[in-house]
Amino acid sequence: MENDKVFDLLTKLYSEMQNGFKEVNNRLDRVEERLDRVEERLDRVEERLDRVEERLDRVEKRLDGVEERLNKVENNQVTMENELKEMKKTLFDGYVQNTEAIKRLEAKVDELSEKVDRHDIKIQVIEGGKSSRRKAK
């Protein structure tokens, strides 16, 4: 009888262990399912990150192009500024020359005006002398 009790005890223990293993297996299955879902989500996140990385690469290329164009514009601006400085200097020199020429012309005009005034006086004197001679005759 004692063997029967031991056998019953072992059978019960075996049964409980089997139930425990089933429960552990069920829990492990659920954990594996959850891990599979997490893994799928991570794969999707990875795919999205890959797409974001590709987009960032395209943005970087575009920025490189923009930087290159900006450098060209800056170089052109410096060239234009230098050319404008030269043009400004040339224009100022021309302005100075024009001012000097205008001053010379004004002096000549003043001189000619004085000469015309003197001639007017001489003409009046000459004409005045002729009219007094005519009156005397």
Backbone bond lengths (Angstrom), bond angles and torsions (degrees), N, CA, C in turn:
res aa  C-N    CA-C-N  psi(-1)  N-CA   C-N-CA  omega(-1)  CA-C   N-CA-C  phi
1 M - - - 1.404 - - 1.532 111.33 -
2 E 1.198 113.84 -32.87 1.430 117.47 -179.98 1.525 110.22 -65.80
3 N 1.286 116.37 -34.79 1.462 120.36 175.99 1.515 110.04 -63.83
4 D 1.300 115.82 -38.62 1.458 119.85 178.63 1.530 110.89 -63.55
5 K 1.308 115.55 -40.74 1.455 119.66 179.62 1.535 110.44 -65.75
6 V 1.311 114.52 -42.96 1.457 118.93 179.55 1.521 108.96 -64.27
7 F 1.363 113.91 -42.82 1.469 117.75 179.32 1.528 110.43 -63.18
8 D 1.304 117.65 -44.38 1.461 121.71 178.66 1.536 110.11 -62.26
9 L 1.317 115.35 -40.89 1.454 119.75 179.75 1.528 110.11 -65.29
10 L 1.323 115.66 -43.82 1.460 119.93 178.64 1.525 110.78 -65.42
11 T 1.315 116.38 -40.11 1.464 120.81 179.09 1.513 109.58 -63.42
12 K 1.332 115.16 -44.19 1.464 119.48 179.53 1.527 109.90 -64.54
13 L 1.320 115.66 -42.93 1.462 120.40 178.59 1.517 110.06 -62.96
14 Y 1.320 116.52 -43.56 1.471 121.37 178.80 1.525 109.97 -61.27
15 S 1.325 116.42 -43.97 1.453 121.88 -179.68 1.528 110.61 -63.08
16 E 1.326 115.65 -44.41 1.460 119.60 178.95 1.531 110.67 -64.40
17 M 1.333 115.17 -40.35 1.465 119.08 178.28 1.518 110.56 -64.33
18 Q 1.326 115.99 -41.56 1.466 119.46 178.08 1.526 111.07 -62.20
19 N 1.339 115.23 -42.92 1.473 119.06 176.98 1.524 109.87 -62.99
20 G 1.324 116.49 -41.62 1.458 120.54 178.11 1.524 110.68 -62.49
21 F 1.337 116.23 -42.71 1.468 119.69 178.68 1.520 110.49 -64.01
22 K 1.359 115.65 -40.31 1.459 119.24 178.32 1.532 109.95 -61.57
23 E 1.318 114.81 -43.95 1.468 119.03 179.37 1.531 110.56 -63.88
24 V 1.333 116.09 -43.92 1.461 119.95 177.84 1.532 109.35 -62.76
25 N 1.336 116.20 -42.87 1.473 120.24 178.57 1.532 110.86 -62.10
26 N 1.328 115.65 -42.96 1.465 119.40 178.47 1.529 110.39 -61.70
27 R 1.317 115.72 -44.03 1.458 119.79 179.54 1.528 110.01 -65.28
28 L 1.310 116.74 -41.67 1.466 120.46 177.51 1.530 110.36 -62.84
29 D 1.344 116.81 -39.74 1.468 120.07 177.12 1.521 110.68 -60.74
30 R 1.336 116.47 -43.88 1.453 120.11 178.86 1.542 110.68 -64.41
31 V 1.317 116.15 -41.01 1.464 119.98 177.94 1.524 109.92 -62.87
32 E 1.334 116.11 -42.59 1.475 120.16 178.42 1.520 111.08 -63.06
33 E 1.336 116.09 -41.14 1.469 119.67 177.84 1.526 110.09 -61.59
34 R 1.316 115.43 -44.80 1.463 119.23 178.75 1.528 111.13 -63.44
35 L 1.324 115.94 -41.54 1.458 120.02 177.63 1.524 110.58 -63.36
36 D 1.335 116.82 -38.23 1.471 120.17 177.38 1.527 110.16 -62.61
37 R 1.343 116.12 -43.39 1.462 119.18 178.45 1.532 110.86 -64.64
38 V 1.328 116.47 -41.63 1.467 120.02 177.40 1.518 110.07 -62.70
39 E 1.313 116.29 -41.31 1.462 120.78 178.88 1.529 110.75 -63.11
40 E 1.336 116.97 -41.46 1.462 120.84 177.37 1.531 110.23 -62.59
41 R 1.320 114.87 -43.78 1.461 118.43 178.58 1.527 111.03 -63.06
42 L 1.304 116.74 -42.05 1.465 120.79 177.74 1.528 110.69 -62.29
43 D 1.340 116.26 -38.81 1.470 119.52 176.82 1.529 110.49 -61.77
44 R 1.336 116.34 -42.88 1.462 119.69 179.01 1.530 110.50 -65.09
45 V 1.336 115.74 -41.08 1.467 119.35 177.82 1.526 109.41 -62.70
46 E 1.313 116.62 -41.84 1.456 120.98 178.30 1.523 111.29 -60.67
47 E 1.330 115.92 -43.27 1.467 120.15 178.02 1.529 110.33 -61.75
48 R 1.319 115.57 -43.81 1.466 119.09 179.01 1.526 110.76 -63.51
49 L 1.311 116.84 -42.00 1.455 120.55 177.90 1.534 111.25 -62.40
50 D 1.330 115.64 -38.33 1.473 119.23 176.83 1.527 110.12 -61.48
51 R 1.351 116.08 -43.37 1.467 119.54 178.73 1.528 110.93 -64.44
52 V 1.340 115.76 -41.42 1.465 119.53 178.12 1.522 109.73 -62.43
53 E 1.314 116.46 -41.54 1.465 120.47 179.41 1.533 110.72 -62.76
54 E 1.322 116.71 -41.81 1.468 120.29 177.32 1.526 110.06 -61.69
55 R 1.321 116.51 -43.45 1.459 119.88 179.53 1.522 110.66 -63.86
56 L 1.333 116.41 -41.30 1.463 119.85 178.36 1.527 110.90 -63.22
57 D 1.330 116.18 -37.68 1.468 119.00 176.81 1.525 110.43 -61.53
58 R 1.343 116.16 -42.95 1.473 119.51 178.55 1.525 110.67 -64.51
59 V 1.332 116.29 -39.93 1.465 119.92 178.95 1.533 109.61 -64.39
60 E 1.322 116.94 -41.83 1.466 120.30 178.61 1.525 110.78 -60.93
61 K 1.332 116.29 -42.45 1.468 119.72 178.38 1.523 110.15 -61.93
62 R 1.331 115.69 -43.61 1.461 118.95 179.07 1.523 110.92 -63.47
63 L 1.336 116.56 -40.95 1.462 120.26 178.55 1.525 110.82 -64.17
64 D 1.328 116.20 -38.35 1.467 118.83 176.34 1.521 109.88 -60.36
65 G 1.342 115.94 -42.83 1.467 119.92 177.64 1.517 111.71 -62.97
66 V 1.315 116.18 -40.99 1.469 120.31 179.46 1.528 109.87 -65.31
67 E 1.328 116.54 -42.77 1.464 119.80 178.37 1.517 110.84 -61.06
68 E 1.322 115.37 -42.09 1.463 120.01 179.39 1.530 110.47 -61.63
69 R 1.333 115.38 -45.63 1.462 119.40 179.38 1.526 110.70 -64.88
70 L 1.328 117.13 -39.30 1.457 120.93 179.05 1.527 110.66 -63.24
71 N 1.325 116.48 -41.26 1.465 119.78 177.21 1.522 110.75 -61.45
72 K 1.332 116.37 -40.97 1.472 119.55 177.90 1.524 110.25 -63.06
73 V 1.335 115.97 -43.63 1.466 119.93 179.85 1.527 110.20 -62.59
74 E 1.338 116.35 -43.23 1.462 119.51 179.17 1.524 110.78 -62.24
75 N 1.344 116.60 -42.71 1.465 120.03 178.37 1.523 110.70 -63.40
76 N 1.332 116.39 -41.83 1.462 119.94 177.44 1.525 110.86 -63.63
77 Q 1.315 116.08 -38.85 1.469 120.16 179.70 1.526 110.01 -63.31
78 V 1.323 116.54 -43.76 1.469 119.82 179.46 1.530 109.44 -62.35
79 T 1.329 116.35 -43.42 1.464 120.62 178.76 1.523 110.08 -60.97
80 M 1.332 116.32 -45.90 1.462 120.30 179.95 1.521 111.25 -63.09
81 E 1.337 116.85 -40.86 1.465 120.19 178.95 1.525 110.39 -61.55
82 N 1.324 115.91 -43.16 1.465 119.30 178.65 1.526 110.77 -63.71
83 E 1.338 116.70 -43.34 1.460 120.28 178.83 1.529 110.64 -63.81
84 L 1.347 115.70 -40.59 1.463 119.45 179.59 1.525 111.37 -65.12
85 K 1.334 116.86 -36.44 1.464 119.59 176.97 1.529 110.33 -61.99
86 E 1.336 115.35 -43.26 1.467 119.51 178.67 1.526 110.51 -63.84
87 M 1.345 116.07 -44.33 1.465 120.28 -179.92 1.529 110.18 -62.89
88 K 1.325 115.98 -41.10 1.465 120.83 179.95 1.532 109.77 -61.67
89 K 1.322 115.77 -43.98 1.462 120.21 179.23 1.525 109.88 -62.94
90 T 1.330 115.80 -44.17 1.465 120.07 179.12 1.522 110.70 -62.99
91 L 1.334 116.62 -44.40 1.461 120.08 178.82 1.522 111.19 -63.18
92 F 1.322 117.41 -40.53 1.453 120.38 179.01 1.528 110.12 -64.42
93 D 1.343 116.67 -42.37 1.462 119.72 177.10 1.530 110.24 -60.18
94 G 1.346 115.88 -42.12 1.466 120.15 177.60 1.521 111.08 -63.47
95 Y 1.324 116.31 -39.63 1.466 121.27 178.56 1.527 109.76 -61.46
96 V 1.323 115.59 -44.86 1.470 119.91 179.99 1.528 109.49 -62.32
97 Q 1.338 116.53 -44.06 1.472 120.24 179.66 1.532 110.35 -63.02
98 N 1.329 116.76 -42.67 1.466 120.19 178.68 1.528 110.79 -62.89
99 T 1.331 116.21 -42.28 1.462 120.02 179.06 1.526 110.55 -61.23
100 E 1.323 115.75 -44.09 1.467 119.28 178.69 1.533 110.85 -63.29
101 A 1.342 116.41 -41.39 1.466 119.93 179.14 1.524 110.66 -64.43
102 I 1.336 116.88 -40.68 1.470 120.83 178.75 1.529 109.93 -63.17
103 K 1.315 116.52 -42.00 1.472 119.74 178.62 1.526 110.53 -62.22
104 R 1.341 117.19 -41.76 1.463 120.35 178.22 1.527 110.18 -63.56
105 L 1.350 116.12 -43.29 1.465 119.91 179.52 1.536 110.80 -64.67
106 E 1.338 116.92 -40.46 1.467 119.56 177.81 1.529 110.55 -61.53
107 A 1.329 116.04 -40.05 1.463 119.64 178.88 1.531 110.05 -64.19
108 K 1.331 116.90 -41.60 1.467 120.36 178.52 1.516 110.95 -65.83
109 V 1.340 115.63 -41.32 1.468 119.51 179.25 1.529 109.15 -63.05
110 D 1.331 116.72 -43.21 1.466 120.00 177.91 1.536 110.22 -60.51
111 E 1.314 115.03 -43.43 1.466 120.88 179.43 1.530 110.57 -62.14
112 L 1.350 115.45 -46.14 1.471 119.82 179.60 1.525 110.86 -65.82
113 S 1.328 116.97 -36.63 1.457 121.22 179.08 1.533 110.23 -63.51
114 E 1.326 115.50 -42.88 1.460 119.30 177.25 1.532 110.59 -63.53
115 K 1.323 115.41 -39.60 1.470 120.29 179.94 1.527 110.19 -64.66
116 V 1.331 115.97 -42.44 1.468 120.46 178.63 1.519 109.55 -63.24
117 D 1.346 116.36 -42.57 1.471 119.73 177.96 1.536 110.36 -59.75
118 R 1.320 117.28 -44.01 1.474 121.08 178.95 1.523 110.43 -63.19
119 H 1.331 116.00 -41.90 1.460 119.60 178.96 1.521 110.83 -64.48
120 D 1.346 116.32 -40.61 1.466 120.14 177.45 1.532 110.38 -57.63
121 I 1.322 114.87 -43.69 1.473 119.54 -179.86 1.529 109.68 -64.00
122 K 1.336 116.27 -44.33 1.464 120.23 179.85 1.524 110.28 -62.37
123 I 1.329 116.29 -42.14 1.469 120.24 179.77 1.526 109.36 -62.82
124 Q 1.309 116.43 -43.01 1.466 119.71 179.54 1.532 110.39 -62.91
125 V 1.318 115.56 -39.47 1.463 119.45 179.60 1.525 109.02 -65.63
126 I 1.338 115.19 -45.12 1.471 119.38 -178.80 1.516 109.90 -64.09
127 E 1.303 116.93 -47.01 1.460 120.55 -179.46 1.533 110.63 -66.54
128 G 1.288 116.66 -35.90 1.471 120.18 178.20 1.526 110.46 -64.75
129 G 1.311 117.50 -37.39 1.459 121.64 179.06 1.512 110.47 -69.29
130 K 1.311 117.94 -37.18 1.459 121.62 -179.57 1.522 109.34 -69.17
131 S 1.292 118.29 -41.00 1.465 119.90 -177.64 1.522 111.03 -70.44
132 S 1.338 118.86 -31.95 1.457 118.81 177.22 1.524 110.38 -73.83
133 R 1.272 119.71 -29.34 1.459 122.61 175.41 1.515 109.50 -70.02
134 R 1.285 116.31 -38.75 1.459 120.31 179.45 1.538 110.02 -65.88
135 K 1.256 114.77 -37.39 1.468 118.56 -178.97 1.528 109.12 -71.47
136 A 1.304 115.73 -32.29 1.448 119.19 -179.55 1.513 110.28 -73.37
137 K 1.189 123.37 -26.50 1.439 125.88 -178.69 1.453 108.15 -78.14
